[in-house]
Every structure is written in structure tokens, then in C-alpha cells.
């Protein structure tokens, strides 16, 4: 149940979703999950906004960065003296120019991890822009429960304004704890990271329809705003699971996962995290705190390739 659903506040057609990168750190002793998202999109309308949804009662804070890709909050807390995880995977895609404070995309990356050259590199807008440091409207809660120890079916935010048309790179950190952690991670033998299409269905049937009708109407209306969401099929979804010493060791059940596979390019240093990729917004990545719950391990990286090969581009 850990992923986001993204759409445009003025309609999905005002955005093109290219790549969504999610980095997760699990902490059972603290009953908390720390998440960093990096989104690469094309804004097609001036002064545009994004709507973002995450299941459960979740916090969100936009990350300002320049000159290098941002670090996950667990990397910051561990004070790693090396290239961060996002840079180790995606650094060669972007060129940051300190003199002009601009960023260019140097290489493209297919959903299945093939890099390719770009004849005419395009400028990428790092958002929020450095020239607007006093922007107070970068993120506002649309429907959030303030007490983060309590459970809620979902949390939503409005992010913006995105003033310029063009390619946009933005990052935000998220976290959940308390009752949301118990419901998403502790209650079952397996827990999942789900693509946006699967996520919408699970929220509706697991956490909204069982409520009383008057409560369902309120939460259901909010969920309905995201039914026409960005799929990020052009560039895909990346899911990166942090390993010790940054976070707890969780086991990936590839036989219980669908439409996602282990990536050829892994973060460095080796063993610090595991990276998975997909082009399908209906993916599921199954995880567990103990390998006793995980079914017989697949050949490395296979997952459900039969399903993946049948996906229409």
C-alpha cells in the first residue's frame, strides 16, 4: 500500500508523467516508514499544480535541492560520506551547471533501464526554483489528518505553482507511523508497494467502502479526483528498498510480485539498497520482514515476466 497517485489539478492532460522514483526505508522499532520521491514530468501549462495522494495518514514535505540529486532522509541521518543513492543511479542523466544554475538532461532512460543519448539536451526545471525561495504555496494539504499517530484512508496535497512550461524535476519526502504503520506493515505477513492503478482500487475496497455511508461519501469524493491519474508509462516506475545499516532488512517476494522486476543497474555501494523497475502502473512488489513468509525465490530479477511481456506500450 506504499506508493502515490498523481494527477493535474487542472486536468491530467496538463502534465506528461515520465519517471517516478520511490526510495523506502522501513523502521519497525520506530513503527515508521521514511520515503523519498523523485518525479520527472513535463508541465504543459503555466502556473500549473499537481495533486498527490498517498494511502493512510501520511506526512509530506517538498525537498529543495540544487547541484545534485537529493538524499533520502535515512541517508542524511546516517551521515554517509559518499555519493547518495539517487546520484549513484541517475547522475549521468542530468548535468548541473553551477555557474548558470541550470540543469540539462544528458541521457534518456527507458522503463527497462536502457540509457540512450540525447542529440539536443533540454533544460530541466529544478522545482521549487531557486529564484522563488519565499514561495509559501509549494505544498498545501487538501485532505490530511493532523495527528499522524491515527489512521486515515488517504492523504492528499496540492503542490505548486509550477510557473514555467517544460521538463520538471521535483522531490518530496514522506513518512507514516503509528496506526498507519500497524495497518500497512505489521498486520499482515506480507506488505506491498503498489502502482497507482492498483492502489486506487485497494484504497476504495479496503479503507473506504467498509466505512459508514456518510464517511464514505467524504473520502470517496476525494479519491474520485484521482481516478484519471498519471501512469508514468513513458519512463516507468522505480522502487528502491533501503537495506542495513540505513534501514531494516526486508525481504522481497518476487513470486508474490507482479509486473515488476529487479533492475540491471543497482545503487552503490553494493548491497546498500535494492532497485526494481516497471512500466506498468498496476504493479505490485511484495515485501516481508521475515523470509519464512516468502515463497520459493524466483530466479534473480524475474518476477512475473509473463505478465510484463504482455503489457501494451
Helices and strands as residue ranges (DSSP letters): E 4-8, G 12-14, E 15-27, E 32-43, E 48-55, E 59-63, H 73-78, H 85-90, G 91-93, E 94-97, E 102-105, E 107-109, E 115-117, E 123-127, G 130-132, E 139-143, E 154-162, E 166-177, H 178-181, I 182-186, E 191-194, H 196-203, I 204-208, H 213-224, E 237-242, E 251-258, E 261-262, E 273-278, E 284-288, G 291-293, H 305-309
